[in-house]
């Protein structure tokens, strides 16, 4: 029993390390259709139908500075909310509309969180950073 517990603990630690370094996406959702990508640099393009739940990704910026954030969506049903959170999970950006643009000042090598929340959502959305 001791080896099994050690193995499971090591596996959980491995997944956690992948997540906080932006190499793993946490997804707790149910959808009829869900396709697309969320890249390590925060760019995303998603298409979905009948989607409920959330998708989280850790973002790390290699250079400090101001970044332009652009969110575009075409939602035919339900709602989609996108949040950008800092290391302490304080909200920096929250958007729910069709189009949203903002500037975000980031620090080098700090962790930021991108969280998509879906409520009976059908449509598509994208995120671009410049």
C-alpha positions in Angstrom: 0.0 0.0 0.0 2.9 2.4 0.7 4.2 2.2 -2.9 0.8 2.8 -4.4 0.3 5.9 -2.3 3.8 7.1 -3.2 3.1 6.6 -6.9 -0.3 8.4 -6.8 1.3 11.3 -4.9 4.1 11.5 -7.4 1.7 11.5 -10.3 -0.4 14.3 -8.7 2.7 16.4 -8.1 3.8 15.8 -11.8 0.4 17.0 -13.1 0.5 20.0 -10.8 4.0 21.0 -12.0 2.9 20.7 -15.6 -0.2 22.9 -14.9 1.6 25.7 -13.1 4.2 25.8 -15.8 1.5 26.3 -18.5 2.0 22.8 -20.1 -1.3 21.3 -19.0 -4.9 22.6 -19.4 -7.5 21.9 -16.7 -10.9 21.3 -18.2 -14.1 20.5 -16.4 -16.8 20.7 -19.0 -19.5 18.8 -20.8 -20.2 19.7 -24.4 -21.9 18.3 -27.5 -19.0 19.6 -29.5 -15.8 21.3 -28.3 -12.8 21.9 -30.6 -10.0 24.4 -30.8 -6.8 25.3 -29.0 -5.5 27.5 -26.2 -1.8 28.0 -26.7 0.9 28.7 -24.0 1.1 32.3 -25.2 -2.6 32.8 -24.5 -3.8 32.8 -28.1 -7.0 30.8 -28.3 -9.6 29.7 -30.9 -12.6 27.7 -29.7 -15.8 26.3 -31.3 -18.4 24.7 -29.1 -22.0 23.6 -28.9 -24.1 22.9 -25.8 -21.0 23.6 -23.6 -21.2 23.9 -19.8 -18.2 24.1 -17.4 -14.8 25.8 -17.5 -11.3 25.6 -19.0 -8.2 27.0 -17.3 -4.7 27.6 -18.6 -1.7 29.2 -16.9 0.0 31.9 -19.0 3.6 33.0 -18.6 5.0 36.0 -20.5 8.7 35.9 -21.3 9.0 39.7 -21.4 7.5 42.3 -19.1 5.5 45.1 -20.6 2.1 46.1 -21.9 0.3 43.6 -24.0 -2.8 44.3 -26.1 -5.6 41.7 -25.5 -8.4 41.2 -28.0 -11.4 38.9 -27.4 -13.9 38.2 -30.2 -16.9 35.9 -30.0 -20.0 34.9 -31.9 -22.3 33.2 -29.3 -25.7 32.1 -30.6 -26.9 30.6 -27.3 -25.9 30.8 -23.6 -23.0 32.8 -22.2 -19.2 32.6 -22.3 -17.1 34.6 -19.8 -13.4 35.0 -20.1 -11.2 36.1 -17.1 -7.5 36.8 -16.8 -6.3 36.5 -13.3 -3.0 37.3 -11.6 -0.9 35.0 -9.5 -3.1 35.7 -6.4 -6.2 35.0 -8.6 -7.3 38.6 -8.6 -9.3 39.5 -11.6 -7.4 41.7 -14.1 -9.7 41.3 -17.1 -13.3 40.0 -17.4 -15.2 40.0 -20.6 -18.6 38.6 -21.6 -19.5 40.6 -24.6 -19.0 40.0 -28.3 -15.8 42.0 -28.7 -13.5 43.3 -26.0 -10.0 44.9 -26.1 -7.8 46.0 -23.3 -4.1 46.6 -22.4 -2.5 44.5 -19.7 0.7 45.3 -18.0 2.5 42.0 -17.1 5.6 41.1 -15.2 8.3 38.8 -16.6 7.9 35.1 -15.7 4.9 35.7 -13.4 1.9 33.3 -13.6 -1.4 34.5 -15.0 -4.5 32.5 -15.4 -6.9 32.4 -18.4 -10.3 31.0 -17.4 -13.2 30.4 -19.9 -16.6 29.7 -18.2 -19.4 28.3 -20.4 -23.1 28.2 -19.5 -25.2 26.4 -22.2 -23.0 28.0 -24.8 -23.0 27.5 -28.5 -20.7 29.5 -30.8 -17.1 30.4 -31.2 -14.6 32.7 -29.7 -10.9 33.7 -30.0 -8.2 35.5 -28.1 -5.2 37.3 -29.5 -2.3 39.0 -27.8 0.1 41.6 -29.3 
